[in-house]
Amino acid sequence: MNGPYLDFEKPIYELEKRISDLKDLAGRHVDDPLGGLELSHEIEALEIKLEKLSLEIYSKLSRWQRVQLARHPRRPCTLDYVSLMTTDFIELHGDRNFADDKAIVGGFAKIDGKPVLVVGQQKGRDTKQKLYRNFGMPHPEGYRKALRLMQIASRFGKPIIVLIDTPGAFPGIGAEERGQAEAIARNLREMTRLRVPIIINVIGEGASGGALGIGVGDKVFMLENSWYSVISPEGCAAILWRDSAKAPEAAEALKLSATDLLELKVIDKIIPEPIGGAHKDPDKQALILKEEILNALDELEKLNQEELIERRIHKFRVMGEYLSQIES
């Protein structure tokens, strides 16, 4: 069983429960001297049915359902990928100005023996962790910490791997007083100038400037069931309809899925997930993501520093294709 389950996953849950019950029943009778229950054929048939049902459901997900998967409580977070993809991780702390923001983690590590800097938002799992990590919503000192680490990596010629997973930058009064907008804007400018490859990976939620504040890079990847948008569906619904319950309609209007953003040329590639989402098999998901990162590094490291910066700036300048029609 792979719960907790979302509403649209109820048929899968019911089928998995039937399979689990049959396996338990068969196991209880395995030592019966009069002969155990032979249920292998029934179990095999249900497992085939489960596989077909899963393919049918997950191949037709709406944008809102993908948002729900991106927020799944068991979905791998930044530190999960760090532990699964890298070795020798050394976390660094503080912005050398105000504080150490726990919502952003960063440090140097090795990926297949290659030294890199890894930076990303960390949400936390249980209530205590979420409060400690501020639900993955960085303060300005978090963005300043991230930039400080990126500049160190650039100085020493180490590639930068960014993992984005945030519901947005923290909107509190203190964050605004300490220059939230300025910190994000400075990161946007300075990240274009860094002289090392930068690979951006949206692994869960990518909301607003909170995501973009560490999201300028040479390659931008999204996991299949992640989302990336200027605003959350709930925030959009509250503004347009004054009703956050209309979030599913807002998600459709925002076109925030990986497929939408690939079509709009905002991202470079969609990273596939195991059937049912990254939380179903974190080890497999980390391996898939790691291979894509290594392939991208092989490509980008062939460019000299001037080419790297020129291509990065051009990439973001040409974003925003649209069609217009003038009525006669």
Backbone torsions as a table, in degrees:
resi	resn	phi	psi	omega
1	MET	NA	137.9	-173.6
2	ASN	-121.9	36.0	-178.5
3	GLY	-70.1	178.2	-0.9
4	PRO	-68.9	158.9	-174.7
5	TYR	-111.0	146.7	175.1
6	LEU	-87.1	165.5	-174.4
7	ASP	-56.2	-44.3	-176.1
8	PHE	-73.4	-9.3	179.3
9	GLU	-93.3	5.1	-176.5
10	LYS	-56.1	-44.8	178.2
11	PRO	-60.0	-34.7	178.5
12	ILE	-68.1	-43.0	178.9
13	TYR	-58.7	-45.7	-177.6
14	GLU	-63.0	-39.5	-179.6
15	LEU	-70.9	-41.2	177.7
16	GLU	-62.6	-36.0	179.2
17	LYS	-66.5	-40.7	177.8
18	ARG	-62.1	-42.9	179.8
19	ILE	-64.0	-42.9	179.2
20	SER	-62.7	-41.3	179.7
21	ASP	-64.6	-40.8	179.4
22	LEU	-65.7	-39.9	178.8
23	LYS	-64.9	-39.2	177.0
24	ASP	-64.2	-42.0	-178.9
25	LEU	-64.3	-43.4	179.5
26	ALA	-65.8	-37.8	-179.7
27	GLY	-67.2	-35.7	-179.0
28	ARG	-68.7	-22.4	-176.5
29	HIS	-105.4	6.8	-175.6
30	VAL	-65.6	-28.9	-179.5
31	ASP	-101.2	13.5	179.9
32	ASP	-67.4	120.6	-178.5
33	PRO	-64.5	-20.7	179.9
34	LEU	-88.4	0.0	179.9
35	GLY	110.0	128.2	-178.8
36	GLY	-80.7	170.8	176.6
37	LEU	-78.6	130.8	177.8
38	GLU	-96.4	101.7	-175.3
39	LEU	-120.3	10.2	-174.8
40	SER	-61.5	-38.1	-178.8
41	HIS	-68.2	-41.7	178.7
42	GLU	-64.1	-41.2	-179.9
43	ILE	-65.9	-43.4	179.7
44	GLU	-61.8	-41.3	-179.9
45	ALA	-64.2	-41.1	179.3
46	LEU	-68.7	-35.0	178.6
47	GLU	-67.2	-37.4	175.3
48	ILE	-64.7	-42.3	178.3
49	LYS	-63.5	-39.1	178.8
50	LEU	-63.1	-43.0	179.5
51	GLU	-61.9	-43.9	179.4
52	LYS	-65.5	-42.0	179.7
53	LEU	-63.6	-42.1	179.5
54	SER	-62.8	-45.5	178.0
55	LEU	-59.5	-41.2	-178.9
56	GLU	-65.3	-45.2	-176.6
57	ILE	-70.6	-48.1	-173.2
58	TYR	-77.8	-13.5	176.8
59	SER	-85.8	-7.4	-177.2
60	LYS	-125.7	33.4	-176.9
61	LEU	-70.9	140.7	173.2
62	SER	-79.2	170.3	178.4
63	ARG	-63.0	-39.1	-179.9
64	TRP	-66.3	-37.6	178.2
65	GLN	-65.5	-34.5	175.9
66	ARG	-68.6	-35.9	174.7
67	VAL	-60.3	-42.8	179.2
68	GLN	-62.7	-40.4	177.5
69	LEU	-66.1	-37.4	178.4
70	ALA	-62.7	-25.1	-178.9
71	ARG	-100.1	7.1	-176.6
72	HIS	-55.7	133.2	-175.7
73	PRO	-61.8	-19.9	-179.9
74	ARG	-102.3	6.0	-179.1
75	ARG	-66.2	136.8	-179.4
76	PRO	-59.2	138.5	178.3
77	CYS	-104.6	-178.9	-176.4
78	THR	-53.9	-50.8	-176.6
79	LEU	-67.4	-25.1	173.6
80	ASP	-64.1	-45.8	179.8
81	TYR	-67.8	-35.1	177.2
82	VAL	-60.1	-45.1	-178.6
83	SER	-71.2	-30.7	-176.7
84	LEU	-86.8	-28.2	-173.9
85	MET	-103.3	-22.7	-170.7
86	THR	-125.1	169.7	173.2
87	THR	-130.6	163.5	174.1
88	ASP	57.8	37.8	-179.1
89	PHE	-71.8	128.8	176.5
90	ILE	-122.5	108.5	-178.2
91	GLU	-77.8	139.4	176.7
92	LEU	-113.4	151.4	-170.5
93	HIS	-129.0	154.0	167.0
94	GLY	83.7	151.4	177.7
95	ASP	-100.4	3.3	-179.3
96	ARG	61.5	25.4	-178.6
97	ASN	-140.3	-49.3	-175.3
98	PHE	-128.9	-56.5	-174.5
99	ALA	-164.5	176.2	174.0
100	ASP	-101.0	110.8	-179.1
101	ASP	-82.0	117.5	-177.4
102	LYS	-75.0	-10.8	179.5
103	ALA	-75.1	-19.3	176.2
104	ILE	-119.4	128.5	176.6
105	VAL	-114.9	149.5	179.3
106	GLY	-162.2	152.1	178.0
107	GLY	176.6	172.6	-179.9
108	PHE	-91.9	144.8	-178.4
109	ALA	-153.3	179.9	175.4
110	LYS	-121.5	134.7	175.1
111	ILE	-119.1	111.1	-170.7
112	ASP	54.2	40.8	178.5
113	GLY	82.3	-5.9	-178.2
114	LYS	-92.6	121.3	179.3
115	PRO	-68.2	131.3	179.6
116	VAL	-142.8	163.5	168.0
117	LEU	-100.8	133.2	176.3
118	VAL	-115.6	127.7	178.9
119	VAL	-132.9	139.5	176.7
120	GLY	-172.2	166.7	175.2
121	GLN	-82.5	145.9	178.7
122	GLN	-125.6	120.8	-175.8
123	LYS	-86.2	-39.9	-171.5
124	GLY	95.9	157.6	-176.4
125	ARG	-100.7	-66.2	-178.5
126	ASP	-88.2	179.4	-175.3
127	THR	-59.8	-42.4	-178.9
128	LYS	-61.9	-44.8	179.9
129	GLN	-66.6	-40.0	-179.1
130	LYS	-63.9	-39.4	176.8
131	LEU	-66.7	-41.3	179.5
132	TYR	-62.3	-38.7	-178.4
133	ARG	-92.3	3.5	-178.6
134	ASN	55.2	36.3	177.7
135	PHE	58.3	25.4	179.4
136	GLY	75.9	18.0	179.9
137	MET	-104.1	105.5	-173.7
138	PRO	-73.5	149.1	167.1
139	HIS	-87.6	172.1	179.0
140	PRO	-58.7	-33.8	178.9
141	GLU	-65.6	-23.4	175.1
142	GLY	-68.5	-43.8	178.4
143	TYR	-67.9	-35.2	177.8
144	ARG	-70.2	-36.0	174.4
145	LYS	-62.6	-47.3	-179.5
146	ALA	-58.1	-44.2	-179.5
147	LEU	-66.0	-40.1	178.0
148	ARG	-58.2	-44.8	179.9
149	LEU	-67.7	-38.9	178.6
150	MET	-64.3	-38.4	178.8
151	GLN	-67.4	-35.5	174.7
152	ILE	-63.1	-45.3	179.7
153	ALA	-60.6	-41.9	179.5
154	SER	-63.9	-39.7	-178.9
155	ARG	-62.3	-35.2	-176.9
156	PHE	-102.4	8.3	174.0
157	GLY	71.6	33.0	-179.7
158	LYS	-104.8	130.2	178.6
159	PRO	-60.5	157.0	-176.2
160	ILE	-117.5	126.9	175.9
161	ILE	-111.0	122.5	-178.5
162	VAL	-113.5	133.0	177.8
163	LEU	-117.8	113.5	-175.1
164	ILE	-100.4	127.4	176.8
165	ASP	-160.9	86.2	-176.0
166	THR	-148.2	142.1	172.6
167	PRO	-79.6	1.4	177.4
168	GLY	135.3	163.7	174.4
169	ALA	-66.7	147.9	-177.2
170	PHE	-65.7	127.6	-174.4
171	PRO	-95.7	17.7	-176.0
172	GLY	-70.2	163.6	-178.2
173	ILE	-61.4	-44.4	-179.9
174	GLY	-59.5	-41.6	179.1
175	ALA	-63.1	-40.8	178.6
176	GLU	-66.9	-40.3	179.6
177	GLU	-63.5	-32.6	-179.0
178	ARG	-90.0	7.3	171.0
179	GLY	91.0	49.4	-179.6
180	GLN	-57.8	-50.3	-177.3
181	ALA	-63.7	-40.5	-179.6
182	GLU	-64.9	-40.7	-178.8
183	ALA	-63.1	-43.3	179.3
184	ILE	-66.6	-44.8	-179.2
185	ALA	-61.9	-40.6	178.6
186	ARG	-63.3	-40.6	178.3
187	ASN	-61.4	-41.1	179.9
188	LEU	-59.5	-42.5	-179.6
189	ARG	-70.1	-48.7	-172.8
190	GLU	-71.5	-31.8	-180.0
191	MET	-66.6	-27.4	176.8
192	THR	-67.2	-21.7	-173.6
193	ARG	-97.2	-8.5	-177.3
194	LEU	-64.7	137.7	-169.4
195	ARG	-98.1	30.3	177.1
196	VAL	-134.6	158.8	177.0
197	PRO	-61.0	138.6	176.6
198	ILE	-125.3	122.7	179.6
199	ILE	-116.2	118.8	-177.8
200	ILE	-97.9	134.0	179.5
201	ASN	-132.2	114.7	174.7
202	VAL	-85.5	109.5	-173.4
203	ILE	-100.7	-11.2	-179.5
204	GLY	-153.3	-104.0	178.2
205	GLU	-96.5	137.2	176.1
206	GLY	-128.8	84.8	-171.6
207	ALA	-104.2	121.7	164.0
208	SER	58.4	-155.1	179.4
209	GLY	-64.7	-20.1	176.2
210	GLY	-59.4	-36.1	176.7
211	ALA	-83.2	-43.9	-175.5
212	LEU	-67.2	-22.3	179.9
213	GLY	-60.8	-20.4	172.0
214	ILE	-128.0	25.8	-169.9
215	GLY	-112.8	17.0	178.3
216	VAL	-95.6	119.4	-176.7
217	GLY	-157.0	-180.0	-178.7
218	ASP	-81.9	-31.7	175.7
219	LYS	-130.1	136.0	177.1
220	VAL	-123.0	113.7	179.3
221	PHE	-110.2	152.1	172.9
222	MET	-130.6	135.6	170.0
223	LEU	-66.7	152.6	-172.5
224	GLU	-54.3	-38.0	-176.5
225	ASN	-110.0	29.6	173.2
226	SER	-97.6	172.3	175.1
227	TRP	-139.4	155.7	-172.5
228	TYR	-149.8	117.2	-173.4
229	SER	-159.3	164.1	179.2
230	VAL	-69.4	-19.2	-178.7
231	ILE	-156.7	155.2	177.6
232	SER	-72.6	156.8	177.1
233	PRO	-57.9	-39.0	180.0
234	GLU	-65.9	-41.7	179.1
235	GLY	-65.3	-41.5	177.7
236	CYS	-62.6	-44.2	-179.3
237	ALA	-64.1	-38.4	-179.9
238	ALA	-65.2	-33.9	179.8
239	ILE	-77.7	-47.7	-173.8
240	LEU	-77.8	-41.4	-174.7
241	TRP	-116.8	-0.8	-176.3
242	ARG	54.8	34.0	-177.5
243	ASP	-153.0	104.6	-178.2
244	SER	-67.1	-14.7	178.0
245	ALA	-67.2	-16.0	178.4
246	LYS	-87.5	21.0	179.7
247	ALA	-56.3	-39.6	177.9
248	PRO	-59.1	-40.1	177.5
249	GLU	-66.6	-38.5	179.3
250	ALA	-64.9	-39.2	179.6
251	ALA	-60.7	-40.1	177.9
252	GLU	-64.8	-41.5	-178.2
253	ALA	-69.5	-34.4	-176.2
254	LEU	-73.5	-21.1	-177.5
255	LYS	51.3	60.7	-172.1
256	LEU	-100.3	2.9	-177.1
257	SER	-79.5	165.0	179.6
258	ALA	-61.0	-38.9	179.0
259	THR	-62.1	-43.7	178.3
260	ASP	-60.4	-46.9	-173.9
261	LEU	-72.9	-27.1	173.4
262	LEU	-68.3	-41.5	177.8
263	GLU	-63.5	-35.4	179.5
264	LEU	-83.0	-0.4	178.8
265	LYS	62.6	30.2	173.9
266	VAL	-83.2	-31.6	177.8
267	ILE	-119.1	166.9	-177.0
268	ASP	-99.6	-27.4	-174.5
269	LYS	-161.5	148.7	173.0
270	ILE	-100.0	126.0	177.8
271	ILE	-91.5	119.5	-178.6
272	PRO	-65.6	152.6	177.1
273	GLU	-116.6	156.3	171.9
274	PRO	-57.6	153.7	179.9
275	ILE	-56.9	125.0	-179.2
276	GLY	99.9	-11.2	177.8
277	GLY	116.4	164.7	-175.8
278	ALA	-60.7	-29.9	-177.0
279	HIS	-70.6	-16.3	179.0
280	LYS	-70.4	-31.5	-179.5
281	ASP	-152.7	77.5	-178.1
282	PRO	-57.8	-36.5	-179.9
283	ASP	-62.0	-45.7	179.6
284	LYS	-65.6	-41.3	180.0
285	GLN	-62.4	-42.7	179.4
286	ALA	-63.6	-38.4	179.2
287	LEU	-65.3	-42.7	178.5
288	ILE	-61.8	-47.2	-179.0
289	LEU	-64.7	-41.7	179.8
290	LYS	-59.8	-43.5	179.9
291	GLU	-62.8	-40.8	178.9
292	GLU	-66.1	-39.7	178.6
293	ILE	-64.1	-44.9	-179.6
294	LEU	-64.4	-39.5	177.5
295	ASN	-63.2	-41.4	179.8
296	ALA	-66.2	-40.1	178.6
297	LEU	-63.2	-40.8	178.2
298	ASP	-59.1	-39.4	179.9
299	GLU	-70.7	-46.7	-173.2
300	LEU	-73.4	-30.6	-177.5
301	GLU	-72.8	-6.6	174.8
302	LYS	-81.5	-13.8	-179.0
303	LEU	-89.3	146.8	173.1
304	ASN	-81.0	171.9	-172.6
305	GLN	-61.7	-40.7	-178.7
306	GLU	-65.7	-43.1	177.9
307	GLU	-62.3	-40.9	-178.1
308	LEU	-60.3	-49.4	-178.0
309	ILE	-67.7	-42.7	-179.3
310	GLU	-60.9	-44.6	179.8
311	ARG	-66.5	-38.2	-179.8
312	ARG	-64.3	-46.4	179.8
313	ILE	-63.3	-44.0	179.8
314	HIS	-62.5	-39.1	-178.9
315	LYS	-55.7	-45.7	-176.5
316	PHE	-82.9	-25.5	178.3
317	ARG	-68.9	-32.5	-175.9
318	VAL	-91.5	1.5	178.0
319	MET	-69.1	151.5	175.3
320	GLY	105.1	38.5	176.2
321	GLU	-67.6	141.6	177.4
322	TYR	-154.3	163.7	177.4
323	LEU	-112.7	140.5	177.2
324	SER	-132.0	152.4	-179.6
325	GLN	-134.6	126.1	-179.7
326	ILE	-95.4	121.9	179.4
327	GLU	-75.4	137.0	-180.0
328	SER	-85.0	NA	NA
